[in-house]
Amino acid sequence: MLDRRDLLKSVSLLGAVSYGVPARANATDRVAPSPDPEVASGPSPREVLSLNKGWRFFEGDIPFPKILGHGWSYANAKAGSAWGAAAASYDDTEWDSVTLPHDFASFQVPNELENLAQGYRKRGIGWYRNLLKFEESDRGKHIELQLDGISTHATIWLNGTLINRNWSGYNSICVDITPYLSYGSALNSLVVRVDADAMQGWWYEGAGIYRNTWIVKRHPLHIETDGVFAHPVKTGDQWQIPIEVTLNNTTDRPQSAEIVSSLVDAAGRVVSTCRLTAQLPPMQTGVVTGRMSVQYPTLWDIDSPYLYQVRTQLIQQGHVLDEVVTPAGFRTQSFDPDKGFFLNGRPVKLKGVCIHQDHAGVGVAVPVGLLEYRLHRLKDLGCNAIRCSHNAQDKAFYALCDRMGLLVMDENRVFNPSPIHMAELEWLVRRDRNHPSVILWSVFNEEPMQGTEQGYQMVRRMVAKVKALDTTRPVTAAMNDGLFTPVNVSQAVDVVGFNYQYQNYDAFHKAHPTLPITSSEDCSAFMTRGEYKTIKDKHIIASYDDDAADWGTTQRVGWKAIAERPFVAGTFVWTGFDYHGEPTPHQWPSNSSFFGIMDLCGFAKTAFWMRQAMWCSEPVLHLAPHWNWAGQEGQDILLMALHNMDEVELFLNGRSLGRQTGDRYEMNRWSVAYAPGKLSAVGYRGGKVVKRFEVETTGAPVQLKLTPFRPLMKGDGIDAQPFTVEALDAKGRHVPTAQHSVRFTVEGGDIIGLGNGNPNDINREKGDTRALFNGLAQVIVQTREGQSGPLVLKAMAEGLKTATLRIDVQAAQPWPYQAVSKSVQITENWRRAPEQAGPLEPHLRPKDNDMNSWGWFRAGVPFPAPDRDTEVLCAVEVEPYAKVRKSGGVIECLGLLGPATLYIDGQKVAEKASDDSAPLSAPFPKGAGKHWVSLIFRARGGQPFGFTDVVRIRA
Ligand code: GAL
């Protein structure tokens, strides 16, 4: 991993990198992290299979058919009988094939008629379907479906049974699907209806199954999901890890087992172990607790984020039944009402940013490699903390923050202690409480009830819920009002979060000297990257840090107010990156925000160097703007030095323009009559030159250049990373004013999104073409599974030399995937006719109001042997898929035991005479409408008969 100082060095170099081409991660062995941080490396009895493949997607709603008649009304009320697109046998063969994560709003062109909050992207409703296959050997396992994030309301059916309704676009959904499953050649239909018209925020929320999905197979005696809590605590001089393991027994008998938790250091050595025993009755959940003592652990800190792992095994008679790996970092934390935040006993000012989760090009479906890039950009900035505003992030985010030494304020979305929302809060704390990076739980952001008795009572309950799960971190709430009312939320939290309200820091501290406070949100300052003149009607905001929202303030004033008050634990600047939506202070065509220290691609705005200068002690010196002002010779240009020097001297073409005493908060400005050439700044500390910066007037652009974030990628079809494209002049200098349209091609990978950081660009962020915006654009490329060798990316623009970049793609073990099937029609809801005297009529079918004389079954399991020879009729009503209706097809009974005759609409179509289990098939007629398929078995006394497999119809 790169040292932050290296990154700082590389971003403050002279020349081409000066105007925001992100520093390249140069360690050759760095590849993207795994999307599931909890999977043990090496063999594990727990199988974690990605379910990201094989999905079919329909954008739009598919209304449920109106239920009519008794038979349908009755069936509609039953498990396994979902109708319409939720039915297992619904025809989805014409739907699009998609691989998750998938944000269908990110494919939209911004449209003035849509909501500005959502980046003017249409969201709407979408349906996803998949067919899952489980082997006979999976029978008996505990199988869980995990969906890490769906925007926004989701309804989920498995094999025609509604298994979940989820109301949050930010929490994961875990369902024990074992009872619904069929094994062998049977297919299991999983259907998700997503309603993304529902909004939970006032920012871009995306649409669809936008995070990873998993199938987790475990022993039926197992550790529950998020069921290990093992976060180190220090009491006096002693370090301990209290262990809490939640077990679940879905076997049919009482079980006893041993639980062994081991603390493993970064070199893989076991440094402490805790052994516990558990007894658990069938179908019960139980919690087992214990503790581990640890002598002299290596501490986790922001500059040295040393991580241990706790490996928890569930063992029965020497067999490991289940295993979970959780991160562990040894660190102490406290908030002092006078001195702010302490990490490991040392004061640490929180230099934080608020972020939303979307990125240019991909919306909220952010691959882990791109997430890593974003966090590296924040490290480059000198940031040490992130607020997850205003919702949980993907689980990979927290693992990366642990690894990179970033502190996290983890935030709950919905302020409401009612059971469904309390469950969301509980999920958040359970999932994230092992991460050393997490230092604060935030229960809300800016709630109008914050200054009321009701708000206070609501927060008390939410705080109690958090404390029941984790007492090691304080609870906060981000308040933008109500701090001084007689009953308010600040009385119910451990740390008071201030959104804006700079004028109240002192008054509140004076009135409540024992209450720690932090900014939870500040600034909301505006700038457009690479622009230096505000042009209101073009929605352009100059980058001199002169503009902020009415409720906010500039980067410099905001930081000064916090930096000079030791009792304010720190800042969380609104925001680290621009995000889609909320284009305040503008509206259409602006469709992303202006608040970011970086733009939507993670390219630096002037605020980036400003923050570096204010936050870091290493020398920082940078000049804004660029020095390409052809046509404005002799006119005054406002120049700003972003620096942390004692003094700065400025030179134009070797002539001094004066030496100014530096102001750490204000920065320094000059007004300089433009003349092309070289502008340079020399920075002094203690009278000595410690830093120089130069910017030159460039020539016209002649070529393009591509720069990757990482020099190496993994050929697993998951890894993705951004590439920066820029225009250079004949001397290889970055041209900050180039606006060329650039077309990309890629061999050995796929473009998954494009961006340029221009909040006013209304082009779609997909495809292969994007204009440079003030010299820069970004293309995000994903590898393909099974690929190794070079990925070749080309960037082309009219009149410029093409840039070609080869990136090594390392062969990678493919992520294990759940087996899925392409769309196929399986007949379902079979009925068995009651025994009849005399021969059976093949056209016999159940009466619509008769619920009781005909039986129900799923084809696949034979019937028990009758006492005597008899005939049994089974029937099912089917509506063939479109292709069969158009051209006809084949009906395939994959396994029939005993002699049987197959009929379609009462007409005999095939016959089987043998006693053993064998397939039987026949042509299926074309034409619209429903058909009755019947089978008459000639069962023999004492011999089982019937279906040993499914019956399907294919084109
Ligand atoms: C805050 C809010 C943020 C964002 C910001 C813009 O009030 O918490 O989500 O809207 O304002 O200034």
Boltz pocket constraint, residues with backbone or C-beta under 6 A from the ligand:
constraints:
  - pocket:
      binder: B
      contacts: [[A, 202], [A, 445], [A, 446], [A, 480], [A, 499], [A, 521], [A, 524], [A, 549], [A, 552], [A, 574], [A, 582], [A, 584]]
      max_distance: 6.0
